[in-house]
Amino acid sequence: MARPTRAVRWAALWMGVTAAVWLVVGLLLAVRWGSIERPSVSSRTLFPNGVMRIGIDASFPPFAVATGDDLYGLDVDLGKAIGLRLQIPTQFVNMGYDGLYDSLLSEQVDVLISALPIDYSRSRDFRFTLPYFNAGLVLIRDADQPIEGMEDLGGRSVSFEFGSDGDLVARAWLRRIRAFETRPYETPDYALDAVRLGISDAALVDAVSGRLYLRAHREWEARYSSVNDVLYGVAVRADDRELWRAVNGIIRTMLEDGSLESIIARWF
């Protein structure tokens, strides 16, 4: 068999180099195309019915409460703010908590805003936005207490609601640090009373109960720090990518411009 001539070898080499160059150019174009900010989808496209239907369980104050023909609460204010930024009317569909996800899957509603903990085990069917509220456990104590976190409780006392997540977390920390005294109470408010009245050094309660208590006792100079996270997010159907992108972008903007914190401060 005759060996390839030098010209044939050079031609093959040139074709290989050319193919490699075009491959790199194609990859660069693909990256550039993916980074281009595309025009947002119109609200009319996102909501063919001309309204954003929001699934909500109005039985969890201060996030949502039903009074006669009206709803109010943090989640209601958030839904209205999102609708305003999308320039679309909002319609709240009040239902039991157990029916929220089914109503979204069956397209009875477009989004869920109802103090929903972000649950990535449901990511096959649902998408969650950035969190808008952290309802996890907080450690609350007098402002002059030298306690920064759970690790500083050794030799001190902590109160909590009996049988709550605070109860479980406190007992778990007993196995990690120097012993401290545990003081269970019937309610989170009683546990916080114990701290405010000097009976206990700190209270371990959920953020909702803690922030509402501090709002009701503004005269008390107290501090609180986060112990764990229970993050609430807005949910949409997994295949509703454009709607998720729009709502998630609004949540991000509201986090950055302080408007979300203003809504939270109104209720806490």
Number of C-alpha atoms within 10 A of each C-alpha: 3 4 7 9 9 9 9 11 12 12 12 12 12 12 12 11 12 11 12 12 12 11 12 11 12 12 12 12 12 11 11 10 11 10 9 8 7 8 6 9 12 13 19 14 11 19 15 9 9 13 17 25 22 27 27 29 24 24 16 15 15 19 22 21 20 15 8 6 5 8 17 15 20 23 28 22 19 21 24 19 19 21 21 12 12 18 14 18 15 19 16 21 16 18 14 11 16 9 12 24 20 11 17 21 16 10 13 14 22 22 29 26 23 26 24 20 19 19 15 11 8 12 13 10 15 20 24 24 20 18 18 20 19 19 21 19 24 26 25 29 26 19 12 9 12 11 21 15 15 21 12 13 22 17 10 15 17 28 29 30 23 16 12 17 16 25 20 13 16 22 13 11 16 17 9 11 14 13 14 17 16 17 19 19 18 12 16 23 18 16 25 29 17 20 21 20 11 12 15 20 22 30 33 29 28 25 24 18 18 24 19 14 16 18 14 11 12 9 8 14 12 17 17 22 16 18 17 15 15 17 17 22 24 27 30 26 23 16 12 14 12 14 21 22 14 19 23 21 14 20 21 15 13 19 16 11 10 10 15 21 15 13 17 18 12 11 15 18
